[in-house]
Amino acid sequence: MIARELTKTFETVLRGSLSELLTRVRADPNQQRGEIVLLIAGAPAVEANARQLADGERIFALLHKEMPASSAVRLAAEISGAPKNALYRLIEGL
């Protein structure tokens, strides 16, 4: 997202991918004037969920050596933040 001339008469906000924004700004000389702020979105939540799931699987493997699978899944989910049902699906393949 690009925000231009914030709090002024000619304030504009453009949303889109970086290539889309570049095309729009190049096509309109007025968008090249004034103060411009570029806002970039953070990493998608999918990456965080994948990390939680990997951590949950690793924690489950350690806990399962000492306790039943249901208890190990419950604790691994609580520690890692991974969903219990996703951990159950993973361990079914073990």
Phi and psi restraints in degrees (range 20) as a CNS / XPLOR table:
assign (resid 1 and name C) (resid 2 and name N)
       (resid 2 and name CA) (resid 2 and name C) 1.0 -120.1 20.0 2
assign (resid 2 and name N) (resid 2 and name CA)
       (resid 2 and name C) (resid 3 and name N) 1.0 130.1 20.0 2
assign (resid 2 and name C) (resid 3 and name N)
       (resid 3 and name CA) (resid 3 and name C) 1.0 -116.5 20.0 2
assign (resid 3 and name N) (resid 3 and name CA)
       (resid 3 and name C) (resid 4 and name N) 1.0 132.2 20.0 2
assign (resid 3 and name C) (resid 4 and name N)
       (resid 4 and name CA) (resid 4 and name C) 1.0 -127.9 20.0 2
assign (resid 4 and name N) (resid 4 and name CA)
       (resid 4 and name C) (resid 5 and name N) 1.0 140.8 20.0 2
assign (resid 4 and name C) (resid 5 and name N)
       (resid 5 and name CA) (resid 5 and name C) 1.0 53.5 20.0 2
assign (resid 5 and name N) (resid 5 and name CA)
       (resid 5 and name C) (resid 6 and name N) 1.0 48.8 20.0 2
assign (resid 5 and name C) (resid 6 and name N)
       (resid 6 and name CA) (resid 6 and name C) 1.0 -59.7 20.0 2
assign (resid 6 and name N) (resid 6 and name CA)
       (resid 6 and name C) (resid 7 and name N) 1.0 141.0 20.0 2
assign (resid 6 and name C) (resid 7 and name N)
       (resid 7 and name CA) (resid 7 and name C) 1.0 65.0 20.0 2
assign (resid 7 and name N) (resid 7 and name CA)
       (resid 7 and name C) (resid 8 and name N) 1.0 18.0 20.0 2
assign (resid 7 and name C) (resid 8 and name N)
       (resid 8 and name CA) (resid 8 and name C) 1.0 -119.1 20.0 2
assign (resid 8 and name N) (resid 8 and name CA)
       (resid 8 and name C) (resid 9 and name N) 1.0 173.3 20.0 2
assign (resid 8 and name C) (resid 9 and name N)
       (resid 9 and name CA) (resid 9 and name C) 1.0 -59.1 20.0 2
assign (resid 9 and name N) (resid 9 and name CA)
       (resid 9 and name C) (resid 10 and name N) 1.0 -39.4 20.0 2
assign (resid 9 and name C) (resid 10 and name N)
       (resid 10 and name CA) (resid 10 and name C) 1.0 -100.9 20.0 2
assign (resid 10 and name N) (resid 10 and name CA)
       (resid 10 and name C) (resid 11 and name N) 1.0 32.0 20.0 2
assign (resid 10 and name C) (resid 11 and name N)
       (resid 11 and name CA) (resid 11 and name C) 1.0 -60.8 20.0 2
assign (resid 11 and name N) (resid 11 and name CA)
       (resid 11 and name C) (resid 12 and name N) 1.0 133.5 20.0 2
assign (resid 11 and name C) (resid 12 and name N)
       (resid 12 and name CA) (resid 12 and name C) 1.0 -137.5 20.0 2
assign (resid 12 and name N) (resid 12 and name CA)
       (resid 12 and name C) (resid 13 and name N) 1.0 149.0 20.0 2
assign (resid 12 and name C) (resid 13 and name N)
       (resid 13 and name CA) (resid 13 and name C) 1.0 -130.5 20.0 2
assign (resid 13 and name N) (resid 13 and name CA)
       (resid 13 and name C) (resid 14 and name N) 1.0 122.9 20.0 2
assign (resid 13 and name C) (resid 14 and name N)
       (resid 14 and name CA) (resid 14 and name C) 1.0 -114.8 20.0 2
assign (resid 14 and name N) (resid 14 and name CA)
       (resid 14 and name C) (resid 15 and name N) 1.0 135.4 20.0 2
assign (resid 14 and name C) (resid 15 and name N)
       (resid 15 and name CA) (resid 15 and name C) 1.0 -118.3 20.0 2
assign (resid 15 and name N) (resid 15 and name CA)
       (resid 15 and name C) (resid 16 and name N) 1.0 147.4 20.0 2
assign (resid 15 and name C) (resid 16 and name N)
       (resid 16 and name CA) (resid 16 and name C) 1.0 152.9 20.0 2
assign (resid 16 and name N) (resid 16 and name CA)
       (resid 16 and name C) (resid 17 and name N) 1.0 -177.3 20.0 2
assign (resid 16 and name C) (resid 17 and name N)
       (resid 17 and name CA) (resid 17 and name C) 1.0 -72.2 20.0 2
assign (resid 17 and name N) (resid 17 and name CA)
       (resid 17 and name C) (resid 18 and name N) 1.0 166.4 20.0 2
assign (resid 17 and name C) (resid 18 and name N)
       (resid 18 and name CA) (resid 18 and name C) 1.0 -59.2 20.0 2
assign (resid 18 and name N) (resid 18 and name CA)
       (resid 18 and name C) (resid 19 and name N) 1.0 -42.4 20.0 2
assign (resid 18 and name C) (resid 19 and name N)
       (resid 19 and name CA) (resid 19 and name C) 1.0 -66.9 20.0 2
assign (resid 19 and name N) (resid 19 and name CA)
       (resid 19 and name C) (resid 20 and name N) 1.0 -37.7 20.0 2
assign (resid 19 and name C) (resid 20 and name N)
       (resid 20 and name CA) (resid 20 and name C) 1.0 -64.7 20.0 2
assign (resid 20 and name N) (resid 20 and name CA)
       (resid 20 and name C) (resid 21 and name N) 1.0 -43.6 20.0 2
assign (resid 20 and name C) (resid 21 and name N)
       (resid 21 and name CA) (resid 21 and name C) 1.0 -63.7 20.0 2
assign (resid 21 and name N) (resid 21 and name CA)
       (resid 21 and name C) (resid 22 and name N) 1.0 -41.9 20.0 2
assign (resid 21 and name C) (resid 22 and name N)
       (resid 22 and name CA) (resid 22 and name C) 1.0 -60.5 20.0 2
assign (resid 22 and name N) (resid 22 and name CA)
       (resid 22 and name C) (resid 23 and name N) 1.0 -44.2 20.0 2
assign (resid 22 and name C) (resid 23 and name N)
       (resid 23 and name CA) (resid 23 and name C) 1.0 -61.6 20.0 2
assign (resid 23 and name N) (resid 23 and name CA)
       (resid 23 and name C) (resid 24 and name N) 1.0 -44.5 20.0 2
assign (resid 23 and name C) (resid 24 and name N)
       (resid 24 and name CA) (resid 24 and name C) 1.0 -66.4 20.0 2
assign (resid 24 and name N) (resid 24 and name CA)
       (resid 24 and name C) (resid 25 and name N) 1.0 -40.7 20.0 2
assign (resid 24 and name C) (resid 25 and name N)
       (resid 25 and name CA) (resid 25 and name C) 1.0 -69.3 20.0 2
assign (resid 25 and name N) (resid 25 and name CA)
       (resid 25 and name C) (resid 26 and name N) 1.0 -41.2 20.0 2
assign (resid 25 and name C) (resid 26 and name N)
       (resid 26 and name CA) (resid 26 and name C) 1.0 -63.4 20.0 2
assign (resid 26 and name N) (resid 26 and name CA)
       (resid 26 and name C) (resid 27 and name N) 1.0 -33.2 20.0 2
assign (resid 26 and name C) (resid 27 and name N)
       (resid 27 and name CA) (resid 27 and name C) 1.0 -77.6 20.0 2
assign (resid 27 and name N) (resid 27 and name CA)
       (resid 27 and name C) (resid 28 and name N) 1.0 -19.4 20.0 2
assign (resid 27 and name C) (resid 28 and name N)
       (resid 28 and name CA) (resid 28 and name C) 1.0 -125.5 20.0 2
assign (resid 28 and name N) (resid 28 and name CA)
       (resid 28 and name C) (resid 29 and name N) 1.0 103.5 20.0 2
assign (resid 28 and name C) (resid 29 and name N)
       (resid 29 and name CA) (resid 29 and name C) 1.0 -57.9 20.0 2
assign (resid 29 and name N) (resid 29 and name CA)
       (resid 29 and name C) (resid 30 and name N) 1.0 -28.2 20.0 2
assign (resid 29 and name C) (resid 30 and name N)
       (resid 30 and name CA) (resid 30 and name C) 1.0 -65.0 20.0 2
assign (resid 30 and name N) (resid 30 and name CA)
       (resid 30 and name C) (resid 31 and name N) 1.0 -29.1 20.0 2
assign (resid 30 and name C) (resid 31 and name N)
       (resid 31 and name CA) (resid 31 and name C) 1.0 -73.4 20.0 2
assign (resid 31 and name N) (resid 31 and name CA)
       (resid 31 and name C) (resid 32 and name N) 1.0 -8.9 20.0 2
assign (resid 31 and name C) (resid 32 and name N)
       (resid 32 and name CA) (resid 32 and name C) 1.0 -95.6 20.0 2
assign (resid 32 and name N) (resid 32 and name CA)
       (resid 32 and name C) (resid 33 and name N) 1.0 2.0 20.0 2
assign (resid 32 and name C) (resid 33 and name N)
       (resid 33 and name CA) (resid 33 and name C) 1.0 -102.8 20.0 2
assign (resid 33 and name N) (resid 33 and name CA)
       (resid 33 and name C) (resid 34 and name N) 1.0 154.3 20.0 2
assign (resid 33 and name C) (resid 34 and name N)
       (resid 34 and name CA) (resid 34 and name C) 1.0 80.1 20.0 2
assign (resid 34 and name N) (resid 34 and name CA)
       (resid 34 and name C) (resid 35 and name N) 1.0 -169.3 20.0 2
assign (resid 34 and name C) (resid 35 and name N)
       (resid 35 and name CA) (resid 35 and name C) 1.0 -81.3 20.0 2
assign (resid 35 and name N) (resid 35 and name CA)
       (resid 35 and name C) (resid 36 and name N) 1.0 135.7 20.0 2
assign (resid 35 and name C) (resid 36 and name N)
       (resid 36 and name CA) (resid 36 and name C) 1.0 -127.5 20.0 2
assign (resid 36 and name N) (resid 36 and name CA)
       (resid 36 and name C) (resid 37 and name N) 1.0 137.0 20.0 2
assign (resid 36 and name C) (resid 37 and name N)
       (resid 37 and name CA) (resid 37 and name C) 1.0 -118.1 20.0 2
assign (resid 37 and name N) (resid 37 and name CA)
       (resid 37 and name C) (resid 38 and name N) 1.0 128.9 20.0 2
assign (resid 37 and name C) (resid 38 and name N)
       (resid 38 and name CA) (resid 38 and name C) 1.0 -103.6 20.0 2
assign (resid 38 and name N) (resid 38 and name CA)
       (resid 38 and name C) (resid 39 and name N) 1.0 122.0 20.0 2
assign (resid 38 and name C) (resid 39 and name N)
       (resid 39 and name CA) (resid 39 and name C) 1.0 -109.6 20.0 2
assign (resid 39 and name N) (resid 39 and name CA)
       (resid 39 and name C) (resid 40 and name N) 1.0 127.5 20.0 2
assign (resid 39 and name C) (resid 40 and name N)
       (resid 40 and name CA) (resid 40 and name C) 1.0 -116.0 20.0 2
assign (resid 40 and name N) (resid 40 and name CA)
       (resid 40 and name C) (resid 41 and name N) 1.0 131.5 20.0 2
assign (resid 40 and name C) (resid 41 and name N)
       (resid 41 and name CA) (resid 41 and name C) 1.0 -69.8 20.0 2
assign (resid 41 and name N) (resid 41 and name CA)
       (resid 41 and name C) (resid 42 and name N) 1.0 151.3 20.0 2
assign (resid 41 and name C) (resid 42 and name N)
       (resid 42 and name CA) (resid 42 and name C) 1.0 -74.8 20.0 2
assign (resid 42 and name N) (resid 42 and name CA)
       (resid 42 and name C) (resid 43 and name N) 1.0 179.5 20.0 2
assign (resid 42 and name C) (resid 43 and name N)
       (resid 43 and name CA) (resid 43 and name C) 1.0 -62.9 20.0 2
assign (resid 43 and name N) (resid 43 and name CA)
       (resid 43 and name C) (resid 44 and name N) 1.0 143.6 20.0 2
assign (resid 43 and name C) (resid 44 and name N)
       (resid 44 and name CA) (resid 44 and name C) 1.0 -62.2 20.0 2
assign (resid 44 and name N) (resid 44 and name CA)
       (resid 44 and name C) (resid 45 and name N) 1.0 150.7 20.0 2
assign (resid 44 and name C) (resid 45 and name N)
       (resid 45 and name CA) (resid 45 and name C) 1.0 -63.9 20.0 2
assign (resid 45 and name N) (resid 45 and name CA)
       (resid 45 and name C) (resid 46 and name N) 1.0 -22.4 20.0 2
assign (resid 45 and name C) (resid 46 and name N)
       (resid 46 and name CA) (resid 46 and name C) 1.0 -57.6 20.0 2
assign (resid 46 and name N) (resid 46 and name CA)
       (resid 46 and name C) (resid 47 and name N) 1.0 -40.8 20.0 2
assign (resid 46 and name C) (resid 47 and name N)
       (resid 47 and name CA) (resid 47 and name C) 1.0 -63.3 20.0 2
assign (resid 47 and name N) (resid 47 and name CA)
       (resid 47 and name C) (resid 48 and name N) 1.0 -41.0 20.0 2
assign (resid 47 and name C) (resid 48 and name N)
       (resid 48 and name CA) (resid 48 and name C) 1.0 -65.4 20.0 2
assign (resid 48 and name N) (resid 48 and name CA)
       (resid 48 and name C) (resid 49 and name N) 1.0 -41.2 20.0 2
assign (resid 48 and name C) (resid 49 and name N)
       (resid 49 and name CA) (resid 49 and name C) 1.0 -64.6 20.0 2
assign (resid 49 and name N) (resid 49 and name CA)
       (resid 49 and name C) (resid 50 and name N) 1.0 -40.3 20.0 2
assign (resid 49 and name C) (resid 50 and name N)
       (resid 50 and name CA) (resid 50 and name C) 1.0 -62.8 20.0 2
assign (resid 50 and name N) (resid 50 and name CA)
       (resid 50 and name C) (resid 51 and name N) 1.0 -40.1 20.0 2
assign (resid 50 and name C) (resid 51 and name N)
       (resid 51 and name CA) (resid 51 and name C) 1.0 -65.3 20.0 2
assign (resid 51 and name N) (resid 51 and name CA)
       (resid 51 and name C) (resid 52 and name N) 1.0 -43.4 20.0 2
assign (resid 51 and name C) (resid 52 and name N)
       (resid 52 and name CA) (resid 52 and name C) 1.0 -62.2 20.0 2
assign (resid 52 and name N) (resid 52 and name CA)
       (resid 52 and name C) (resid 53 and name N) 1.0 -41.1 20.0 2
assign (resid 52 and name C) (resid 53 and name N)
       (resid 53 and name CA) (resid 53 and name C) 1.0 -65.9 20.0 2
assign (resid 53 and name N) (resid 53 and name CA)
       (resid 53 and name C) (resid 54 and name N) 1.0 -42.0 20.0 2
assign (resid 53 and name C) (resid 54 and name N)
       (resid 54 and name CA) (resid 54 and name C) 1.0 -63.3 20.0 2
assign (resid 54 and name N) (resid 54 and name CA)
       (resid 54 and name C) (resid 55 and name N) 1.0 -42.5 20.0 2
assign (resid 54 and name C) (resid 55 and name N)
       (resid 55 and name CA) (resid 55 and name C) 1.0 -63.8 20.0 2
assign (resid 55 and name N) (resid 55 and name CA)
       (resid 55 and name C) (resid 56 and name N) 1.0 -42.3 20.0 2
assign (resid 55 and name C) (resid 56 and name N)
       (resid 56 and name CA) (resid 56 and name C) 1.0 -62.0 20.0 2
assign (resid 56 and name N) (resid 56 and name CA)
       (resid 56 and name C) (resid 57 and name N) 1.0 -40.7 20.0 2
assign (resid 56 and name C) (resid 57 and name N)
       (resid 57 and name CA) (resid 57 and name C) 1.0 -65.2 20.0 2
assign (resid 57 and name N) (resid 57 and name CA)
       (resid 57 and name C) (resid 58 and name N) 1.0 -42.4 20.0 2
assign (resid 57 and name C) (resid 58 and name N)
       (resid 58 and name CA) (resid 58 and name C) 1.0 -64.5 20.0 2
assign (resid 58 and name N) (resid 58 and name CA)
       (resid 58 and name C) (resid 59 and name N) 1.0 -44.2 20.0 2
assign (resid 58 and name C) (resid 59 and name N)
       (resid 59 and name CA) (resid 59 and name C) 1.0 -64.7 20.0 2
assign (resid 59 and name N) (resid 59 and name CA)
       (resid 59 and name C) (resid 60 and name N) 1.0 -42.3 20.0 2
assign (resid 59 and name C) (resid 60 and name N)
       (resid 60 and name CA) (resid 60 and name C) 1.0 -57.6 20.0 2
assign (resid 60 and name N) (resid 60 and name CA)
       (resid 60 and name C) (resid 61 and name N) 1.0 -46.3 20.0 2
assign (resid 60 and name C) (resid 61 and name N)
       (resid 61 and name CA) (resid 61 and name C) 1.0 -57.4 20.0 2
assign (resid 61 and name N) (resid 61 and name CA)
       (resid 61 and name C) (resid 62 and name N) 1.0 -40.0 20.0 2
assign (resid 61 and name C) (resid 62 and name N)
       (resid 62 and name CA) (resid 62 and name C) 1.0 -69.8 20.0 2
assign (resid 62 and name N) (resid 62 and name CA)
       (resid 62 and name C) (resid 63 and name N) 1.0 -44.2 20.0 2
assign (resid 62 and name C) (resid 63 and name N)
       (resid 63 and name CA) (resid 63 and name C) 1.0 -70.0 20.0 2
assign (resid 63 and name N) (resid 63 and name CA)
       (resid 63 and name C) (resid 64 and name N) 1.0 -35.2 20.0 2
assign (resid 63 and name C) (resid 64 and name N)
       (resid 64 and name CA) (resid 64 and name C) 1.0 -65.3 20.0 2
assign (resid 64 and name N) (resid 64 and name CA)
       (resid 64 and name C) (resid 65 and name N) 1.0 -19.5 20.0 2
assign (resid 64 and name C) (resid 65 and name N)
       (resid 65 and name CA) (resid 65 and name C) 1.0 -67.8 20.0 2
assign (resid 65 and name N) (resid 65 and name CA)
       (resid 65 and name C) (resid 66 and name N) 1.0 -24.5 20.0 2
assign (resid 65 and name C) (resid 66 and name N)
       (resid 66 and name CA) (resid 66 and name C) 1.0 -111.8 20.0 2
assign (resid 66 and name N) (resid 66 and name CA)
       (resid 66 and name C) (resid 67 and name N) 1.0 -11.2 20.0 2
assign (resid 66 and name C) (resid 67 and name N)
       (resid 67 and name CA) (resid 67 and name C) 1.0 -152.3 20.0 2
assign (resid 67 and name N) (resid 67 and name CA)
       (resid 67 and name C) (resid 68 and name N) 1.0 168.2 20.0 2
assign (resid 67 and name C) (resid 68 and name N)
       (resid 68 and name CA) (resid 68 and name C) 1.0 -62.9 20.0 2
assign (resid 68 and name N) (resid 68 and name CA)
       (resid 68 and name C) (resid 69 and name N) 1.0 156.8 20.0 2
assign (resid 68 and name C) (resid 69 and name N)
       (resid 69 and name CA) (resid 69 and name C) 1.0 -57.7 20.0 2
assign (resid 69 and name N) (resid 69 and name CA)
       (resid 69 and name C) (resid 70 and name N) 1.0 -42.6 20.0 2
assign (resid 69 and name C) (resid 70 and name N)
       (resid 70 and name CA) (resid 70 and name C) 1.0 -61.8 20.0 2
assign (resid 70 and name N) (resid 70 and name CA)
       (resid 70 and name C) (resid 71 and name N) 1.0 -42.0 20.0 2
assign (resid 70 and name C) (resid 71 and name N)
       (resid 71 and name CA) (resid 71 and name C) 1.0 -68.4 20.0 2
assign (resid 71 and name N) (resid 71 and name CA)
       (resid 71 and name C) (resid 72 and name N) 1.0 -40.6 20.0 2
assign (resid 71 and name C) (resid 72 and name N)
       (resid 72 and name CA) (resid 72 and name C) 1.0 -63.8 20.0 2
assign (resid 72 and name N) (resid 72 and name CA)
       (resid 72 and name C) (resid 73 and name N) 1.0 -41.5 20.0 2
assign (resid 72 and name C) (resid 73 and name N)
       (resid 73 and name CA) (resid 73 and name C) 1.0 -64.2 20.0 2
assign (resid 73 and name N) (resid 73 and name CA)
       (resid 73 and name C) (resid 74 and name N) 1.0 -45.6 20.0 2
assign (resid 73 and name C) (resid 74 and name N)
       (resid 74 and name CA) (resid 74 and name C) 1.0 -58.7 20.0 2
assign (resid 74 and name N) (resid 74 and name CA)
       (resid 74 and name C) (resid 75 and name N) 1.0 -47.1 20.0 2
assign (resid 74 and name C) (resid 75 and name N)
       (resid 75 and name CA) (resid 75 and name C) 1.0 -69.6 20.0 2
assign (resid 75 and name N) (resid 75 and name CA)
       (resid 75 and name C) (resid 76 and name N) 1.0 -40.0 20.0 2
assign (resid 75 and name C) (resid 76 and name N)
       (resid 76 and name CA) (resid 76 and name C) 1.0 -62.6 20.0 2
assign (resid 76 and name N) (resid 76 and name CA)
       (resid 76 and name C) (resid 77 and name N) 1.0 -39.9 20.0 2
assign (resid 76 and name C) (resid 77 and name N)
       (resid 77 and name CA) (resid 77 and name C) 1.0 -65.8 20.0 2
assign (resid 77 and name N) (resid 77 and name CA)
       (resid 77 and name C) (resid 78 and name N) 1.0 -42.1 20.0 2
assign (resid 77 and name C) (resid 78 and name N)
       (resid 78 and name CA) (resid 78 and name C) 1.0 -65.2 20.0 2
assign (resid 78 and name N) (resid 78 and name CA)
       (resid 78 and name C) (resid 79 and name N) 1.0 -41.3 20.0 2
assign (resid 78 and name C) (resid 79 and name N)
       (resid 79 and name CA) (resid 79 and name C) 1.0 -71.8 20.0 2
assign (resid 79 and name N) (resid 79 and name CA)
       (resid 79 and name C) (resid 80 and name N) 1.0 -44.6 20.0 2
assign (resid 79 and name C) (resid 80 and name N)
       (resid 80 and name CA) (resid 80 and name C) 1.0 -88.5 20.0 2
assign (resid 80 and name N) (resid 80 and name CA)
       (resid 80 and name C) (resid 81 and name N) 1.0 -23.7 20.0 2
assign (resid 80 and name C) (resid 81 and name N)
       (resid 81 and name CA) (resid 81 and name C) 1.0 87.2 20.0 2
assign (resid 81 and name N) (resid 81 and name CA)
       (resid 81 and name C) (resid 82 and name N) 1.0 0.8 20.0 2
assign (resid 81 and name C) (resid 82 and name N)
       (resid 82 and name CA) (resid 82 and name C) 1.0 -74.6 20.0 2
assign (resid 82 and name N) (resid 82 and name CA)
       (resid 82 and name C) (resid 83 and name N) 1.0 147.3 20.0 2
assign (resid 82 and name C) (resid 83 and name N)
       (resid 83 and name CA) (resid 83 and name C) 1.0 -67.0 20.0 2
assign (resid 83 and name N) (resid 83 and name CA)
       (resid 83 and name C) (resid 84 and name N) 1.0 138.9 20.0 2
assign (resid 83 and name C) (resid 84 and name N)
       (resid 84 and name CA) (resid 84 and name C) 1.0 -59.8 20.0 2
assign (resid 84 and name N) (resid 84 and name CA)
       (resid 84 and name C) (resid 85 and name N) 1.0 -43.4 20.0 2
assign (resid 84 and name C) (resid 85 and name N)
       (resid 85 and name CA) (resid 85 and name C) 1.0 -63.4 20.0 2
assign (resid 85 and name N) (resid 85 and name CA)
       (resid 85 and name C) (resid 86 and name N) 1.0 -34.1 20.0 2
assign (resid 85 and name C) (resid 86 and name N)
       (resid 86 and name CA) (resid 86 and name C) 1.0 -67.9 20.0 2
assign (resid 86 and name N) (resid 86 and name CA)
       (resid 86 and name C) (resid 87 and name N) 1.0 -38.2 20.0 2
assign (resid 86 and name C) (resid 87 and name N)
       (resid 87 and name CA) (resid 87 and name C) 1.0 -66.7 20.0 2
assign (resid 87 and name N) (resid 87 and name CA)
       (resid 87 and name C) (resid 88 and name N) 1.0 -41.0 20.0 2
assign (resid 87 and name C) (resid 88 and name N)
       (resid 88 and name CA) (resid 88 and name C) 1.0 -59.6 20.0 2
assign (resid 88 and name N) (resid 88 and name CA)
       (resid 88 and name C) (resid 89 and name N) 1.0 -43.5 20.0 2
assign (resid 88 and name C) (resid 89 and name N)
       (resid 89 and name CA) (resid 89 and name C) 1.0 -61.4 20.0 2
assign (resid 89 and name N) (resid 89 and name CA)
       (resid 89 and name C) (resid 90 and name N) 1.0 -38.6 20.0 2
assign (resid 89 and name C) (resid 90 and name N)
       (resid 90 and name CA) (resid 90 and name C) 1.0 -65.8 20.0 2
assign (resid 90 and name N) (resid 90 and name CA)
       (resid 90 and name C) (resid 91 and name N) 1.0 -44.0 20.0 2
assign (resid 90 and name C) (resid 91 and name N)
       (resid 91 and name CA) (resid 91 and name C) 1.0 -76.0 20.0 2
assign (resid 91 and name N) (resid 91 and name CA)
       (resid 91 and name C) (resid 92 and name N) 1.0 -18.8 20.0 2
assign (resid 91 and name C) (resid 92 and name N)
       (resid 92 and name CA) (resid 92 and name C) 1.0 -60.0 20.0 2
assign (resid 92 and name N) (resid 92 and name CA)
       (resid 92 and name C) (resid 93 and name N) 1.0 -29.7 20.0 2
assign (resid 92 and name C) (resid 93 and name N)
       (resid 93 and name CA) (resid 93 and name C) 1.0 -82.5 20.0 2
assign (resid 93 and name N) (resid 93 and name CA)
       (resid 93 and name C) (resid 94 and name N) 1.0 -7.2 20.0 2
